[in-house]
Amino acid sequence: MNESDPAAAVVRTEALTKRYGAHTAVDAVGMTVGAGQIYGFLGPNGAGKTTTLRMLVGLVRPTSGRATVLGRPPGDPAALRRIGVLIEGPGFFPYLSGRDNLRVLARYRGCTRDDAEEALDRVGLAARGNDRFRAYSLGMKQRLGVAAALLGHPDLLILDEPTNGLDPAGMAEMRELITGLAAEGHTVVLSSHLLSEVQEICDRVGVISHGRLLTESTVRELRGTATLFLRAEPVELAFPAVRAAVGDRTALLTTGGIRVDAGVAMAPEVARAVVEAGADLLELRSDERSLEEVFFEMTKLENVS
């Protein structure tokens, strides 16, 4: 993954806000995307992800705050020529083939037929390029939308749910495509509800809920250090014993078992405490929180507050 300095910002927003009447869709968002990064923009449905992305490309005018994209204001023609966008599903002529749709867009963007063919091939649609768009599956339509975003070899790609409608094999191919683009020096901003995908490919993530950016960090920092996870029965005996053994460290009782904020070095002491308390130790392993667990913890706390 690219750990480039976010100070070399391709995208930067300051207190970016969008209100629709009394409803605040995006509330003072300050995000930074560094050059060459894959930035995952995460949030529940209705959190403000798509509205934020639309403001970045000039499709929606902010109520207040400011943003720069490739050093220019959103919607600036000089910046738009260097951006590829897929937001809220692709829109194409249903009676044209996928190939002809791309050729139309290529001509509009000042690209060649060869550019259209290259983009079609890159998303795995070359063999189905002559099929009419209206006959495409949801996943194929999404691939064509990504192909359209790739026209002109943009410096920045903004992709809203790029894996929507793809089967597992298609998701793996899209993941490979996105990481390949970042390796070539492109910057990618993507929103997704598939947190396992984001965990695998993103350098940094921003988590938004109720229009507010809750955090912006690397995936590694968000997931934190490894913890111990154990299952033991009866838990009424095991849990107090674990808490006594770990002292000041946090021990949490979850639906699946007991999670301890400690490294593997404490595993023998924890195991001994459980057994001496008269409980059966069923499982003990070092574990890391997934990005999905972190995300749900953060958004749950936000909903409670």
N, C-alpha and C positions, 0 to 999 in steps of 0.2 A: 504494500500500500504506500501511497505517496504521503510523506509527512512534511510537505512543503509549508513554508512559513505563511500563516494566514495574513501577515502584514502585507504580503504581495497580493492584495485583494482584487479578485476579478468581480466579485459582487460584494457590496457593502450597503447596509441600510442603517439608518439612524432614526429611532422613534417612528418608524413607518406605521401609519394608522389609516384604516379605512372604516368609515361609518356609513351605514345605510339607515337614515333616520335615527331612531333611538338605539338601533342595534349596532354594536361595535364588532365588526367581523375580524379586524386585525388591530391589535392594541399595542402600539409603541414597540414594534419588533425591531431589534438591532441584531442583524446577522452578518457574518463575514465568511466569505468563501475564498480560499486561497487558490492560486494558479496551480493547475494540474491535479487538483483534488477531486475525489468523488464525495459529494456532500449529500447526506441523506436527510430529507426534511420529513419528520415524522409527526403524526398527530391523529387523533380520532376523526371520524367523519364530521364535517362541520367545524373543525378546529381553526380554519383559516389558511390552510396550506395553499389551496388553489387560488384564492384571492391574492395571497402574497405573490405567488408566481406570476399571476396575471399583471400585477403592478410592476414587476421587474421587467416585463417586456412591453410595457406601455399600453396594455389592453384595458387597464383600469387605472383611473387617476386617484392617487392617494388623497385622503382628506387632510392629512398633515404628515410631517416628517419628510425624509428625503432618502433617495437611493442613488447609487451609481452602479452601472454595469459596464464592465470593460472601460472604466474611466469616464463614461458618458451618462447623461440622464436616461432613464428608461424611455424606450421608443425612439431614441435618436437614430436616424437612418444609418449613420456611420457604424454604430454599435450593432444594429439589427442585421447588417450584412455579415457579421461575424458570429451570429447566434443561430442555433438550430433549436426549434421549439416543438414540443408535443404536449398540449394542455387540453384536458377534458375530452379526450378521444379524437381521432383523426377525422377530418371531413374531406371527402373526395367525390368525384363524379361517379355515381353508381353504375352508369351505362358504359364507362370506359374500363379498359383493363388496368390492372395494377401498374403495368409498364407504361401505358399511355398517360395515366394520371401523373406518374413521376416525371415523364417527359414534359408535360405541361408545366409542372412546378419548376423543373429545371430551366426551362426557357424563361420563365418569369424571374428566376433568380440569376439569370445570366450564366447558367451552367450548360454543359453539353449533354448529348445523348449518352456519351460514354460515362459521364458522371452519374446519370440516372441508373445506368446498368450496373455500375460499381456499387451504388447504394442498395440496389435490389439484391445483388449477390451477397452483400455483406450481412443482410438480415435473413438470408436463407430463402428468398422468394423467387429466385431466378427461374426455377422450373415451373412456377405457377404465375409468372408475370403476365401471361397472355389471358388469364382468366379475368372475367369482369369483376369489378370491385364488389358488386352487390352479391356475388356468389361466395365471397370470402367469409371464413369463420371470424369470430371475434378476435382470436389470436392472430390470424393473418392480417386483419385490418390494423391491429396494433403494430405488427411488424412493418407494415407499409408506412404507418405514421412515423415510426422511428427512421425508416429509410428516407422519408421526406425531410426529417430534421437533419440528416447527415449530408444533404446536398450542399455543396460548396465548401466542405471540410471546415465547419465552424470551429472557432476557438472555444466556444461555450455551448454546451447542450443543456437545455432545461426540459426535463422529461417528467410528466405527471403520470404516475402509475404505469411505467413502461412494460411491466410484465402482466398487465391485466389481460385475462383471457388465454394466457399461454399455458400449455401443459408442462409437466416437470422437465421434459427434455427441452422445450422451448425456453423455459426459465433459465436453465443452465446455459443455453446458447446466448441468451440476452446478457446474462451475467458475464460470460466470457467476452462478449462484444464491448460491454461498458468498461471492464477492466482493461481491455486492449486499447480502447480510445484514450483512457487516462495514461496508459503507458506511452502512448504516442504524443502526450503533451496536452491533450484536450482537458478542459475542466467540465465536470458533469454535476449538475444539481438535479436530484431526483426525489420525488415524493413516492412513498410506498407504504402499504399497510402490511407487507410481507417482511416482518422484522428479521426473520432468519436470513433473508436475502441481503438486507441492509447490513446485518452483522458481518457477513462474509466479504462484502466488497467496498464498504464505505470507509473513508479515512476519518471524516468528522460527521457528526449528526447534530441537528437542531430539533428539539422537541417542542411542539406548539400545542397548546390546549386553551380553549375558550379565547382564541385570538392572541394569547400571550406566549412569548418564547420562554419556556421554563428553564432551558439549559442549552448550551452549545459546547460540545466537547468532543474528544476523540472517543471512538467506541471502546478502546481499552480503558480509558479513564472512567467512563460511565459504568462499565461492568465491574470495575474495582478489582481488588485482589482475590485470590482463591480463598474459599471457605471450606470447612468440614461439613459434610452432610451425613447423617446417620439415621437408621431406622432401628428401633428397639421396642420390645414388648415385655411387660406392659409399660406404656409410656408414662403412667402415673409414677412408676418407680424410676424410670430412666431419665426423665427430664430434670427432676430435682438433683439427681446425681451429676448430670452433665453440667448444670449451672454451678454446682459447688466446685466441680473440677476446673472449670475455666475461669473462675474468679471474676475479675472485672470485665472480661470479654463478654460480648453479647451472645446469648443463646436464644434462638427463636423457635417456637413450636409452630410448624406449618402443617397443612393438611397431609403432606407427603412424609414428613418426618421432622427431624430436629436439625437446624442449621446453626453452625457455630462460627463466629467471626474469629477464626484462628487458622493457622497454617498446618501443614501435614506433620510438623514436629510435635504437635500436641495430640496426635492421633492415639499413640499408646496410652497416654494418661486418661483420655476420654474413654477409650475401650475398657480399661481396667475399672474405671469408676462405674460404668454401666453394669459390668459383670458382678462386681462386688456388691452392687445394690440389689442383686437378685433378678435382674432383667436379662432377657435374651437379646444379644446383639445380632441383628439380621443383616445390616449393611453399614459400612463405614468407608467413605471415600472423600478425596479432595474434589471440590466442585467449584465452578465459576457460575455466577449469575449470568443468564442469557440477557441479551438486549431486550427481549420481550418481557422478561421479569422486571427489569429496571423501568421500562416504559410504563407498564401497568401500575407499578408502585407510584411513579411520579404523577401519572394522570389521575390515579385514585385519590392521592393526597390533594391534588388540585380541585377535584370534584367535591371533596369533603370540606375544603376551605371556602 
